[in-house]
Amino acid sequence: MAHIYVYSPSGAVRDRAAFRRGIKRLQTMGHEVEVDPDALAAWQRFAGDDATRLAAIERAAASGADVALITRGGYGLSRLLPQLPWRALARAAERGTRWVGFSDFTVLQLGLLARGQTVTWAGPALCEGFGASDAADAAEGHGAVKAGGPDEIMLACFDDVVSGASEGTGWRLPARDVATLAGRPAHLARHAPLWGGNLAMVQSLLATPWWPEVKGGVLFLEEVGEHPYRVERMLLQLLHAGVLARQKAILLGQFTDYRLNGHDRGYTLAKVVEQLRSQLKVPVLTGLPFGHAPTKVLLPVGAEVDLLVEGREALVLWGHMH
Amino acid sequence: MAHIYVYSPSGAVRDRAAFRRGIKRLQTMGHEVEVDPDALAAWQRFAGDDATRLAAIERAAASGADVALITRGGYGLSRLLPQLPWRALARAAERGTRWVGFSDFTVLQLGLLARGQTVTWAGPALCEGFGASDAADAAEGHGAVKAGGPDEIMLACFDDVVSGASEGTGWRLPARDVATLAGRPAHLARHAPLWGGNLAMVQSLLATPWWPEVKGGVLFLEEVGEHPYRVERMLLQLLHAGVLARQKAILLGQFTDYRLNGHDRGYTLAKVVEQLRSQLKVPVLTGLPFGHAPTKVLLPVGAEVDLLVEGREALVLWGHMH
């Protein structure tokens, strides 16, 4: 059982049913859930004005919780970067608070990494992760729009992080990925810092004081609602800035909720990956189960990892993290 | 009468009627139009594969034309940045070829600026600018979807550039802009390099070798189809990177074709501008008639300009450019 502090650093929570389901789910799992007083605040599109959200983040840092969990992403942390309580955030992590979130939260995670070695967790948010409606709810209500409740793999990974048993993750690579690895050692990286998150948020830190200058790392990226040409433009910026060539490997997670159109004529996300590989010696692996999709592993941003490929299996290993 | 070379460096031309109308319009204006052999090439979403588009750009540079005009923007120049014939582009400009375009073309313009003092023109593209259907065409065809033909102001500005008579531009400021200028001199900038273009394309060059390190400049920005929160995120990146504070003034052009939604609750583009001004001492002027809208002035990217505000009128002056 863990003490989980739930707070809202970014967008306003509009789906209160998902919010309540998420809290109930965490409680059912045996956790003690502490809800920030402004978790449901709303101002314009944000979960309260900038001062309100800053104060919520400060309370999360002071909570002494085992896990500080965002309610949702959206947009809002970019506005707070110059004022974020970086030392308090790092100190909370040192004292054992695991910062968990994704999407907009990426900028806080990478900002911490730019300022030191603080490890945070790329993982679910309360509403989309733990608040996913289950089959019973869906059947009662408006039909089976979203069936199944929280994803079992995500829940198991979260449990592992909370209990300190999280040691790594693995997934099955597409055959074409394996073909591109011919001639490389199975062990693609050793003691390499793992970093990344949402591609647009990673991009948004380039040239700012919160950009982490990671060399020899394993960079993971995911995106939602962006057409492949926009994904390519962002990847090319990272390529042209020299960021990709300085890594040991690039891991592409889930790229979801975009739509090809009649103008594309065969241009697809697979073509983007192919084009990227043609310009980069660093291996690019796809299919990492992380992104704006229910099945999401938890990844320790800032931790040193080993990356191995055994047959069609990719493994990212970080040992025990306490 | 000018020699105008029409070529396609970015997206494939799909609207062939607009393409034909644009050429006819330029011819009616008395110009000699030379069409690149691959102006209508198509490969995936691009106007030909990368080698095809590079060759078209090289032909435009070698054409000796008075104006090299893109058929359209879209996406594609980011892929060519490492291979673009920068010297040939600059030499063509020195010999009198005016490079004209906008949107995706921004990266070529700023890349040239990063490598030297080459002046290019932010202005229309063939299809959207000169190929706009006029009232008669619309009445004949599918109804008055787009009435009016090419914008008169754009045509007049284009004529001025072609004849060497272009000296500056002016527009009427919103009253709230004027209020923010209280206490400042009327002459906001002298001999300041004018630069900018499409915001997403400007952003996409940050931290790359094609980023122009302009200090004491006048930076203009426009955007299309981006929600205000995304515009804000891009502006904040430029702010956090120190780019905005190094300029004499920021000119915001047209921000078009986005949609607010129920989640915004009073968050608007005006709020984004207000938020930006609260964090920046440099004056921010809005309403510049430039962007993805028919009324578009031509702006000399890389030229030295004076910026004046007289009452509600803003003036950007560059004197004669030959």
Boltz contact constraints between the chains, C-beta under 6 A:
constraints:
  - contact:
      token1: [A, 44]
      token2: [B, 265]
      max_distance: 6.0
  - contact:
      token1: [A, 44]
      token2: [B, 266]
      max_distance: 6.0
  - contact:
      token1: [A, 44]
      token2: [B, 267]
      max_distance: 6.0
  - contact:
      token1: [A, 45]
      token2: [B, 263]
      max_distance: 6.0
  - contact:
      token1: [A, 45]
      token2: [B, 264]
      max_distance: 6.0
  - contact:
      token1: [A, 45]
      token2: [B, 267]
      max_distance: 6.0
  - contact:
      token1: [A, 75]
      token2: [B, 229]
      max_distance: 6.0
  - contact:
      token1: [A, 78]
      token2: [B, 233]
      max_distance: 6.0
  - contact:
      token1: [A, 78]
      token2: [B, 236]
      max_distance: 6.0
  - contact:
      token1: [A, 204]
      token2: [B, 233]
      max_distance: 6.0
  - contact:
      token1: [A, 204]
      token2: [B, 237]
      max_distance: 6.0
  - contact:
      token1: [A, 206]
      token2: [B, 206]
      max_distance: 6.0
  - contact:
      token1: [A, 206]
      token2: [B, 207]
      max_distance: 6.0
  - contact:
      token1: [A, 207]
      token2: [B, 206]
      max_distance: 6.0
  - contact:
      token1: [A, 207]
      token2: [B, 207]
      max_distance: 6.0
  - contact:
      token1: [A, 207]
      token2: [B, 241]
      max_distance: 6.0
  - contact:
      token1: [A, 208]
      token2: [B, 240]
      max_distance: 6.0
  - contact:
      token1: [A, 208]
      token2: [B, 241]
      max_distance: 6.0
  - contact:
      token1: [A, 229]
      token2: [B, 75]
      max_distance: 6.0
  - contact:
      token1: [A, 233]
      token2: [B, 78]
      max_distance: 6.0
  - contact:
      token1: [A, 233]
      token2: [B, 204]
      max_distance: 6.0
  - contact:
      token1: [A, 236]
      token2: [B, 78]
      max_distance: 6.0
  - contact:
      token1: [A, 237]
      token2: [B, 204]
      max_distance: 6.0
  - contact:
      token1: [A, 240]
      token2: [B, 208]
      max_distance: 6.0
  - contact:
      token1: [A, 241]
      token2: [B, 207]
      max_distance: 6.0
  - contact:
      token1: [A, 241]
      token2: [B, 208]
      max_distance: 6.0
  - contact:
      token1: [A, 263]
      token2: [B, 45]
      max_distance: 6.0
  - contact:
      token1: [A, 264]
      token2: [B, 45]
      max_distance: 6.0
  - contact:
      token1: [A, 265]
      token2: [B, 44]
      max_distance: 6.0
  - contact:
      token1: [A, 266]
      token2: [B, 44]
      max_distance: 6.0
  - contact:
      token1: [A, 267]
      token2: [B, 44]
      max_distance: 6.0
  - contact:
      token1: [A, 267]
      token2: [B, 45]
      max_distance: 6.0
